[in-house]
């Protein structure tokens, strides 16, 4: 099953980094977060990727064109034969198609623009800025056994702020507590499985996939949900990046489900 990754947005909420490179190329632990996302899929047997580029997409193309340079030790021998020797060659079992889907194209439009690479078959889709320990094979199995056109992964995000327990009559605080996941609403975490029929719900380049297409699918009873109770974190802001970087640095990154 092919995996479509949306990696074309401008990342304005993390402009400290994205004014230099596309958000999916911002690094966590010395590797682009896009690499982390791909490793999550690859560790579970999904190795055929279609990357939807836009803003500074040439940087993503150059990253994969020079993947060995980024991931290996290199000797440049200018003394005799002017040759390059690659040491510790890291070979990924990946097939990567990088597609320029337009600078101002929205998420739905980007998906529709790569239709010709998908062979009219079931495919996975996610965003190039979120990591998780989601069980992708379980997600795919649930989708296969359903009658849905699309199945999305839902999570309950961890709250950033605690809750005040208050006595309204006395106008005083009577206690503090952490907000539990059970107090939160479920939200779309990406990590979707889609049927080719989904293209019928996308109008043009200006279509936000998360708006009208998913709303129409929901109204038609064709939008499934896979509930994930484990780890998920998107990288919207510098604070999010720092949080992920800290987890990686301290060897407590739940999304690292691969060995090397």
VOBA-1610 file (N, C-alpha, C; in pm, whole numbers, padded with zeros to 5 digits, always signed):
BEGIN
Unk+00085-00119+00000Unk+00000+00000+00000Unk+00089+00125+00000Unk+00061+00217-00090Unk+00140+00339-00099Unk+00101+00438+00011Unk+00196+00523+00045Unk+00177+00622+00151Unk+00197+00761+00095Unk+00093+00843+00101Unk+00101+00982+00059Unk+00130+01068+00182Unk+00233+01152+00172Unk+00268+01241+00283Unk+00258+01385+00236Unk+00176+01463+00305Unk+00159+01604+00271Unk+00274+01684+00331Unk+00354+01747+00244Unk+00475+01816+00290Unk+00495+01948+00217Unk+00384+02014+00181Unk+00396+02133+00098Unk+00361+02265+00162Unk+00311+02262+00286Unk+00270+02385+00351Unk+00386+02476+00388Unk+00352+02600+00423Unk+00455+02699+00453Unk+00497+02699+00600Unk+00422+02635+00687Unk+00462+02623+00827Unk+00476+02757+00897Unk+00379+02845+00879Unk+00390+02981+00932Unk+00394+02987+01084Unk+00341+02886+01152Unk+00338+02889+01298Unk+00473+02852+01359Unk+00564+02805+01276Unk+00699+02776+01324Unk+00799+02848+01233Unk+00770+02975+01211Unk+00847+03055+01114Unk+00993+03072+01155Unk+01024+03051+01284Unk+01163+03059+01328Unk+01251+02963+01246Unk+01191+02852+01206Unk+01263+02750+01130Unk+01220+02749+00983Unk+01091+02765+00958Unk+01039+02743+00824Unk+01071+02854+00725Unk+01125+02967+00771Unk+01166+03068+00673Unk+01292+03023+00599Unk+01358+02919+00652Unk+01479+02866+00589Unk+01454+02736+00514Unk+01357+02659+00556Unk+01333+02527+00497Unk+01188+02487+00520Unk+01136+02394+00440Unk+00998+02349+00463Unk+00986+02279+00598Unk+00870+02293+00659Unk+00853+02237+00794Unk+00889+02088+00804Unk+00854+02004+00706Unk+00891+01864+00718Unk+01041+01838+00720Unk+01122+01940+00683Unk+01267+01924+00686Unk+01329+01978+00814Unk+01248+02030+00905Unk+01300+02073+01035Unk+01341+01948+01112Unk+01456+01955+01174Unk+01517+01834+01231Unk+01479+01807+01376Unk+01463+01680+01404Unk+01451+01627+01540Unk+01563+01524+01554Unk+01653+01548+01647Unk+01764+01455+01665Unk+01855+01444+01545Unk+01868+01552+01469Unk+01956+01551+01354Unk+01896+01494+01227Unk+01767+01458+01231Unk+01698+01405+01114Unk+01569+01485+01089Unk+01535+01511+00963Unk+01410+01582+00936Unk+01291+01506+00994Unk+01190+01578+01040Unk+01073+01509+01095Unk+01007+01424+00988Unk+01021+01463+00861Unk+00971+01380+00752Unk+01035+01241+00755Unk+01164+01235+00783Unk+01235+01108+00796Unk+01175+01024+00908Unk+01146+01087+01021Unk+01084+01016+01134Unk+00950+00955+01092Unk+00869+01034+01022Unk+00738+00986+00977Unk+00756+00864+00887Unk+00849+00872+00794Unk+00872+00762+00700Unk+00924+00638+00773Unk+01007+00657+00873Unk+01059+00543+00949Unk+00946+00472+01025Unk+00847+00549+01072Unk+00732+00489+01141Unk+00660+00394+01046Unk+00637+00439+00924Unk+00570+00354+00825Unk+00657+00237+00784Unk+00784+00264+00758Unk+00875+00160+00711Unk+00891+00048+00813Unk+00895+00084+00941Unk+00909-00016+01047Unk+00792-00113+01050Unk+00679-00073+00988Unk+00559-00157+00989Unk+00527-00212+00850Unk+00626-00201+00760Unk+00613-00268+00631Unk+00563-00185+00516Unk+00553-00053+00533Unk+00506+00036+00427Unk+00624+00119+00378Unk+00666+00096+00254Unk+00792+00153+00206Unk+00779+00229+00074Unk+00660+00243+00022Unk+00639+00312-00106Unk+00574+00447-00078Unk+00652+00555-00091Unk+00607+00687-00048Unk+00588+00783-00166Unk+00487+00866-00154Unk+00465+00977-00246Unk+00463+01104-00162Unk+00562+01191-00181Unk+00575+01312-00102Unk+00516+01429-00181Unk+00416+01495-00124Unk+00351+01609-00189Unk+00421+01737-00146Unk+00499+01795-00236Unk+00579+01913-00203Unk+00511+02041-00251Unk+00559+02152-00195Unk+00513+02284-00235Unk+00620+02384-00200Unk+00606+02445-00083Unk+00701+02545-00035Unk+00841+02485-00020Unk+00937+02545-00091Unk+01077+02500-00088Unk+01091+02350-00111Unk+01009+02299-00200Unk+01009+02156-00226Unk+01139+02103-00281Unk+01217+02190-00345Unk+01346+02147-00400Unk+01438+02096-00289Unk+01421+02145-00167Unk+01505+02099-00057Unk+01474+01953-00021Unk+01348+01915-00035Unk+01310+01776-00011Unk+01365+01687-00121Unk+01358+01734-00246Unk+01414+01657-00357Unk+01565+01639-00339Unk+01632+01745-00301Unk+01777+01737-00283Unk+01815+01646-00167Unk+01732+01643-00062Unk+01759+01555+00051Unk+01762+01409+00007Unk+01662+01368-00071Unk+01658+01229-00115Unk+01760+01202-00225Unk+01788+01300-00309Unk+01890+01282-00413Unk+02027+01259-00350Unk+02050+01319-00234Unk+02179+01307-00165Unk+02165+01230-00033Unk+02073+01134-00031Unk+02043+01065+00094Unk+02166+00998+00155Unk+02247+00935+00072Unk+02367+00870+00125Unk+02464+00971+00185Unk+02471+01090+00126Unk+02558+01193+00180Unk+02513+01236+00319Unk+02382+01242+00337Unk+02327+01283+00466Unk+02343+01175+00572Unk+02343+01049+00531Unk+02333+00940+00626Unk+02461+00858+00643Unk+02566+00891+00567Unk+02686+00808+00570Unk+02812+00891+00590Unk+02919+00823+00628Unk+03051+00885+00628Unk+03106+00879+00486Unk+03171+00988+00444Unk+03217+00999+00305Unk+03366+01034+00303Unk+03440+00968+00214Unk+03577+01009+00185Unk+03582+01065+00043Unk+03629+01187+00030Unk+03650+01249-00100Unk+03801+01241-00129Unk+03839+01159-00224Unk+03979+01138-00256Unk+04017+01220-00380Unk+04079+01336-00356Unk+04119+01425-00466Unk+04263+01398-00511Unk+04335+01316-00436Unk+04479+01301-00460Unk+04511+01225-00588Unk+04428+01131-00623Unk+04461+01048-00739Unk+04346+01041-00839Unk+04242+00970-00801Unk+04135+00942-00896Unk+04014+01034-00881Unk+04022+01129-00789Unk+03911+01221-00768Unk+03780+01144-00751Unk+03779+01053-00653Unk+03661+00969-00633Unk+03601+00989-00494Unk+03480+00942-00481Unk+03408+00951-00354Unk+03382+00810-00303Unk+03416+00786-00176Unk+03394+00656-00114Unk+03289+00673-00004Unk+03182+00594-00013Unk+03075+00598+00086Unk+03099+00491+00191Unk+03110+00530+00317Unk+03130+00437+00428Unk+02998+00421+00504Unk+02983+00308+00570Unk+02864+00286+00654Unk+02735+00316+00577Unk+02730+00265+00457Unk+02617+00293+00369Unk+02485+00248+00432Unk+02394+00341+00448Unk+02263+00311+00506Unk+02161+00300+00394Unk+02114+00180+00369Unk+02018+00157+00261Unk+01879+00138+00320Unk+01787+00225+00285Unk+01648+00211+00327Unk+01573+00133+00219Unk+01473+00055+00257Unk+01395-00022+00158Unk+01284+00064+00096Unk+01316+00187+00064Unk+01214+00283+00024Unk+01210+00306-00127Unk+01091+00332-00175Unk+01071+00393-00305Unk+01004+00527-00279Unk+01066+00635-00322Unk+01017+00770-00288Unk+00989+00849-00416Unk+00865+00888-00434Unk+00825+00975-00545Unk+00797+01113-00488Unk+00872+01212-00532Unk+00857+01348-00483Unk+00789+01431-00590Unk+00672+01488-00555Unk+00588+01555-00654Unk+00567+01701-00615Unk+00591+01791-00709Unk+00561+01932-00688Unk+00412+01952-00707Unk+00339+01974-00596Unk+00194+01989-00602Unk+00148+02134-00593Unk+00243+02228-00610Unk+00205+02369-00613Unk+00230+02442-00483Unk+00267+02568-00496Unk+00300+02647-00378Unk+00178+02679-00293Unk+00066+02712-00356Unk-00052+02757-00280Unk-00165+02654-00280Unk-00138+02533-00327Unk-00237+02427-00327Unk-00269+02385-00184Unk-00397+02361-00157Unk-00439+02318-00024Unk-00432+02166-00012Unk-00457+02114+00107Unk-00433+01973+00134Unk-00511+01879+00042Unk-00638+01909+00018Unk-00717+01825-00072Unk-00663+01829-00214Unk-00627+01949-00259Unk-00572+01963-00392Unk-00442+01887-00409Unk-00359+01885-00306Unk-00232+01811-00313Unk-00257+01661-00329Unk-00354+01610-00253Unk-00387+01468-00265Unk-00435+01436-00407Unk-00522+01522-00460Unk-00577+01496-00593Unk-00469+01503-00701Unk-00370+01588-00682Unk-00265+01604-00782Unk-00175+01481-00796Unk-00173+01394-00696Unk-00087+01275-00706Unk-00168+01150-00741Unk-00291+01168-00782Unk-00378+01055-00814Unk-00315+00961-00916Unk-00248+01016-01016Unk-00192+00932-01124Unk-00082+00838-01075Unk-00028+00864-00955Unk+00077+00778-00901Unk+00022+00668-00810Unk-00110+00663-00794Unk-00169+00574-00693Unk-00237+00450-00751Unk-00241+00436-00882Unk-00292+00314-00947Unk-00436+00281-00909Unk-00513+00382-00870Unk-00655+00361-00835Unk-00671+00250-00731Unk-00584+00247-00634Unk-00592+00147-00528Unk-00596+00215-00391Unk-00627+00138-00289Unk-00629+00189-00152Unk-00491+00243-00115Unk-00489+00357-00045Unk-00361+00414-00006Unk-00370+00476+00132Unk-00254+00499+00192Unk-00247+00566+00321Unk-00210+00713+00298Unk-00246+00796+00394Unk-00212+00938+00386Unk-00187+00992+00524Unk-00087+01079+00536Unk-00061+01146+00662Unk+00006+01280+00635Unk+00038+01349+00743Unk+00102+01481+00734Unk+00250+01467+00768Unk+00331+01554+00706Unk+00475+01546+00725Unk+00526+01616+00848Unk+00441+01633+00949Unk+00484+01705+01070Unk+00430+01643+01198Unk+00387+01517+01192Unk+00332+01453+01312Unk+00385+01312+01328Unk+00419+01275+01452Unk+00474+01142+01479Unk+00387+01071+01583Unk+00389+00938+01576Unk+00303+00859+01662Unk+00353+00715+01668Unk+00306+00640+01768Unk+00333+00496+01774Unk+00209+00417+01733Unk+00128+00476+01647Unk+00005+00412+01601Unk+00036+00281+01529Unk-00050+00182+01548Unk-00038+00052+01483Unk-00102+00063+01345Unk-00019+00082+01244Unk-00068+00107+01108Unk-00133-00016+01046Unk-00085-00134+01079Unk-00145-00256+01025Unk-00284-00280+01084Unk-00299-00247+01211Unk-00431-00257+01273Unk-00527-00155+01212Unk-00477-00035+01188Unk-00557+00068+01120Unk-00601+00019+00983Unk-00507-00035+00905Unk-00539-00083+00771Unk-00639-00198+00774Unk-00624-00287+00872Unk-00715-00401+00883Unk-00856-00355+00917Unk-00868-00258+01009Unk-01001-00207+01043Unk-01066-00144+00920Unk-00988-00067+00846Unk-01043-00003+00726Unk-01088-00108+00623Unk-01006-00210+00603Unk-01038-00314+00505Unk-01167-00385+00540Unk-01192-00405+00669Unk-01311-00477+00713Unk-01434-00388+00726Unk-01418-00262+00692Unk-01531-00169+00698Unk-01583-00143+00558Unk-01685-00061+00551Unk-01739-00020+00421Unk-01714+00129+00401Unk-01601+00176+00452Unk-01572+00318+00452Unk-01486+00358+00332Unk-01503+00481+00289Unk-01417+00537+00185Unk-01290+00591+00248Unk-01300+00639+00371Unk-01184+00693+00443Unk-01193+00653+00590Unk-01078+00623+00648Unk-01068+00599+00792Unk-00955+00685+00845Unk-00985+00765+00945Unk-00883+00850+01006Unk-00851+00803+01147Unk-00733+00836+01192Unk-00691+00804+01328Unk-00730+00919+01420Unk-00796+00887+01530Unk-00838+00988+01627Unk-00760+00969+01757Unk-00721+01080+01815Unk-00649+01076+01943Unk-00709+01180+02037Unk-00681+01163+02164Unk-00717+01263+02265Unk-00589+01331+02309Unk-00565+01454+02264Unk-00437+01519+02293Unk-00420+01549+02440Unk-00296+01545+02483Unk-00264+01578+02621Unk-00285+01728+02645Unk-00351+01761+02753Unk-00377+01901+02784Unk-00250+01970+02831Unk-00235+02097+02793Unk-00118+02174+02836Unk-00142+02246+02968Unk-00267+02257+03006Unk-00298+02333+03127Unk-00379+02248+03224Unk-00354+02267+03351Unk-00429+02197+03453Unk-00568+02258+03471Unk-00649+02190+03550Unk-00787+02232+03575Unk-00798+02289+03717Unk-00873+02397+03728Unk-00904+02454+03858Unk-01039+02401+03904Unk-01043+02343+04021Unk-01171+02308+04083Unk-01215+02428+04168Unk-01333+02480+04137Unk-01376+02605+04200Unk-01509+02590+04273Unk-01523+02666+04376Unk-01650+02680+04447Unk-01712+02810+04398Unk-01815+02800+04314Unk-01873+02919+04252Unk-01943+03009+04354Unk-01999+02949+04458Unk-02069+03030+04557Unk-01972+03115+04638Unk-01857+03059+04669Unk-01758+03133+04749Unk-01655+03206+04663Unk-01664+03183+04529Unk-01567+03244+04437Unk-01423+03215+04479Unk-01395+03087+04504Unk-01260+03050+04544Unk-01220+02919+04477Unk-01090+02900+04469Unk-01035+02775+04414Unk-01023+02676+04529Unk-01076+02555+04508Unk-01071+02454+04613Unk-00972+02342+04580Unk-00913+02346+04461Unk-00814+02243+04428Unk-00762+02255+04286Unk-00653+02185+04260Unk-00593+02179+04127Unk-00583+02032+04085Unk-00593+02007+03956Unk-00572+01871+03906Unk-00531+01877+03760Unk-00462+01775+03720Unk-00424+01764+03580Unk-00547+01723+03499Unk-00555+01778+03379Unk-00667+01742+03294Unk-00639+01606+03231Unk-00728+01512+03254Unk-00709+01378+03201Unk-00749+01371+03055Unk-00694+01272+02984Unk-00733+01254+02845Unk-00883+01234+02830Unk-00942+01170+02930Unk-01085+01142+02924Unk-01168+01270+02924Unk-01107+01381+02967Unk-01178+01509+02967Unk-01172+01577+02831Unk-01090+01523+02739Unk-01065+01590+02613Unk-01151+01530+02502Unk-01176+01609+02398Unk-01243+01560+02280Unk-01144+01486+02191Unk-01197+01397+02108Unk-01114+01328+02010Unk-01087+01422+01893Unk-00966+01417+01840Unk-00930+01503+01727Unk-00863+01418+01618Unk-00863+01472+01496Unk-00804+01405+01382Unk-00651+01412+01391Unk-00586+01296+01394Unk-00440+01292+01402Unk-00376+01256+01269Unk-00456+01252+01162Unk-00400+01208+01034Unk-00391+01057+01031Unk-00283+01002+00976Unk-00264+00857+00965Unk-00393+00792+00915Unk-00426+00824+00790Unk-00552+00780+00729Unk-00530+00669+00629Unk-00638+00596+00602Unk-00645+00503+00491Unk-00760+00549+00401Unk-00732+00559+00272Unk-00828+00617+00178Unk-00849+00527+00058Unk-00972+00524+00011Unk-01007+00455-00113Unk-01003+00555-00228Unk-00984+00507-00353Unk-00980+00599-00467Unk-01105+00685-00482Unk-01218+00636-00429Unk-01342+00714-00438Unk-01332+00848-00367Unk-01231+00863-00283Unk-01215+00988-00209Unk-01191+01105-00304Unk-01135+01078-00422Unk-01108+01186-00516Unk-01237+01253-00565Unk-01349+01180-00559Unk-01477+01238-00600Unk-01524+01347-00504Unk-01464+01350-00386Unk-01504+01448-00284Unk-01411+01570-00282Unk-01313+01571-00368Unk-01217+01682-00373Unk-01240+01760-00502Unk-01270+01888-00490Unk-01305+01968-00607Unk-01182+02014-00686Unk-01093+02088-00620Unk-00982+02149-00693Unk-00868+02181-00598Unk-00772+02259-00647Unk-00653+02293-00568Unk-00685+02368-00440Unk-00799+02436-00436Unk-00832+02519-00321Unk-00907+02443-00212Unk-00926+02314-00232Unk-01002+02233-00136Unk-00915+02192-00017Unk-00960+02228+00102Unk-00898+02178+00226Unk-00958+02040+00254Unk-00876+01938+00255Unk-00926+01803+00273Unk-00999+01786+00406Unk-00953+01859+00508Unk-01010+01846+00642Unk-01146+01913+00655Unk-01188+01987+00556Unk-01316+02059+00565Unk-01424+01987+00484Unk-01456+02036+00368Unk-01570+01983+00293Unk-01560+01833+00262Unk-01446+01781+00213Unk-01443+01637+00183Unk-01473+01549+00303Unk-01408+01575+00416Unk-01434+01492+00533Unk-01575+01514+00588Unk-01626+01636+00579Unk-01763+01664+00622Unk-01863+01588+00538Unk-01843+01587+00408Unk-01933+01515+00317Unk-01924+01364+00338Unk-01802+01315+00358Unk-01786+01172+00384Unk-01856+01132+00514Unk-01843+01217+00615Unk-01910+01191+00743Unk-02061+01188+00727Unk-02114+01286+00654Unk-02258+01293+00632Unk-02311+01172+00555Unk-02226+01116+00470Unk-02265+00999+00391Unk-02242+00869+00466Unk-02189+00877+00588Unk-02162+00756+00666Unk-02044+00676+00611Unk-01951+00744+00546Unk-01839+00678+00482Unk-01704+00717+00543Unk-01706+00778+00660Unk-01582+00819+00727Unk-01566+00738+00855Unk-01472+00646+00854Unk-01445+00563+00970Unk-01346+00628+01064Unk-01339+00577+01185Unk-01244+00630+01283Unk-01173+00515+01353Unk-01043+00529+01364Unk-00960+00434+01437Unk-00906+00506+01559Unk-00945+00461+01678Unk-00906+00529+01801Unk-00769+00480+01847Unk-00681+00577+01868Unk-00545+00546+01912Unk-00523+00606+02050Unk-00491+00521+02146Unk-00472+00566+02284Unk-00326+00590+02320Unk-00238+00568+02225Unk-00096+00584+02253Unk-00045+00724+02227Unk+00082+00730+02186Unk+00149+00859+02168Unk+00117+00920+02032Unk+00102+01051+02032Unk+00092+01130+01909Unk+00133+01273+01941Unk+00208+01333+01851Unk+00248+01472+01868Unk+00274+01535+01732Unk+00211+01648+01707Unk+00242+01723+01586Unk+00345+01830+01620Unk+00407+01885+01517Unk+00509+01987+01537Unk+00459+02118+01473Unk+00368+02184+01540Unk+00313+02309+01489Unk+00398+02429+01524Unk+00459+02426+01641Unk+00531+02543+01692Unk+00672+02504+01737Unk+00751+02607+01769Unk+00886+02582+01820Unk+00879+02507+01953Unk+00778+02536+02031Unk+00761+02464+02158Unk+00741+02315+02132Unk+00661+02281+02031Unk+00641+02140+01996Unk+00772+02076+01952Unk+00849+02149+01872Unk+00977+02095+01826Unk+01070+02069+01944Unk+01076+02163+02036Unk+01161+02146+02153Unk+01118+02026+02237Unk+00988+02005+02245Unk+00934+01892+02320Unk+00978+01760+02257Unk+00966+01750+02125Unk+01006+01629+02055Unk+01157+01609+02062Unk+01232+01718+02048Unk+01377+01709+02055Unk+01422+01658+02192Unk+01356+01705+02297Unk+01390+01660+02432Unk+01364+01511+02449Unk+01252+01464+02397Unk+01221+01321+02407Unk+01324+01237+02332Unk+01363+01283+02214Unk+01462+01209+02136Unk+01597+01208+02207Unk+01638+01324+02256Unk+01767+01336+02322Unk+01776+01249+02446Unk+01664+01236+02518Unk+01662+01159+02641Unk+01623+01012+02621Unk+01623+00971+02494Unk+01595+00832+02458Unk+01460+00785+02511Unk+01362+00873+02504Unk+01225+00836+02544Unk+01126+00884+02439Unk+01158+00853+02312Unk+01073+00892+02200Unk+00981+00775+02164Unk+00855+00779+02204Unk+00765+00664+02183Unk+00745+00628+02036Unk+00762+00726+01947Unk+00740+00698+01805Unk+00856+00621+01742Unk+00969+00610+01811Unk+01085+00538+01757Unk+01062+00388+01776Unk+00995+00329+01680Unk+00959+00187+01687Unk+01050+00103+01598Unk+01156+00164+01543Unk+01251+00094+01459Unk+01382+00074+01536Unk+01465-00017+01485Unk+01588-00052+01555Unk+01702+00044+01520Unk+01719+00076+01390Unk+01827+00164+01346Unk+01772+00271+01253
//
